[in-house]
Amino acid sequence: MKKSLFYTIIFPAILLIHNIAFAENPPPPGLPDDPVAAPIDSFVYILFAFGIIFGFYIIGKRNKSKP
């Protein structure tokens, strides 16, 4: 009896209260909905080149240290 009471009344009530408590309000009028997107891949090729150079550096350093 107690388990069925929990699953039919108390558990859904807890979920409902949780959803209401963490609901987001709509943005106030006059403000833009989404910020302007900034490009995140502007200089990816430079990072890629440095990664390859660093990889060759580490491999060369490991090969020199082996007898």
N, C-alpha and C positions, 0 to 999 in steps of 0.2 A: 504494500500500500504506500509506504513512504517513498519508494523508488519511483513509482508511477506518478505520484504527486510532484516529485522533483522534476521529472522529465516533461510533464505536461503543463506545469504552471510556473515553477520557480526558474528553471533554466531559460525558457523563452523570455521571461521578464528581465532576467539579468542581461541577455543579449540585446533586448530592446533598449534598456537603460544605457548600456554601453554605446550603442549606435547613436542615440540622441545626445549623449554627453560629448562625443567626439565629432559631431557633424560640423562642417565648415559653413560659415556664413558667406553669402554672396558678397563680392567686392562692392564698396560704396560707389555711388554714381559719380561719373566724371573721371574715374581712374581707368587706365587701360587694363584690359583683362590679362594680356600676356606681355611680358617684357620683350624688348627687341632681342632677337637671337644673335649671339656672337659666334663667329666661325671658330671651330675648335681644331680645324685641320690646316691652319695657315702655313705652318713650318714643319709639317710632319716629315718631309723629305730630309730636312736637316737632322732631326732626331734619329731617323733611320740610318743616315750616313754615319753619325757619331756612334750609333750602336754597333754597326758593322766594324768600324775602326777599333772600337773598344774591345769587341770580340776577338779580332785578330791580335790585339795587344795582349790580352789575357792568354790566348792560346800560345803565342810566342814566348811569353814569360814562363808558362808551365813547361814548355819544351826545353828551355834553357836550363831550368833547375833540375831536370832529370839527368842522372849520370849516364 
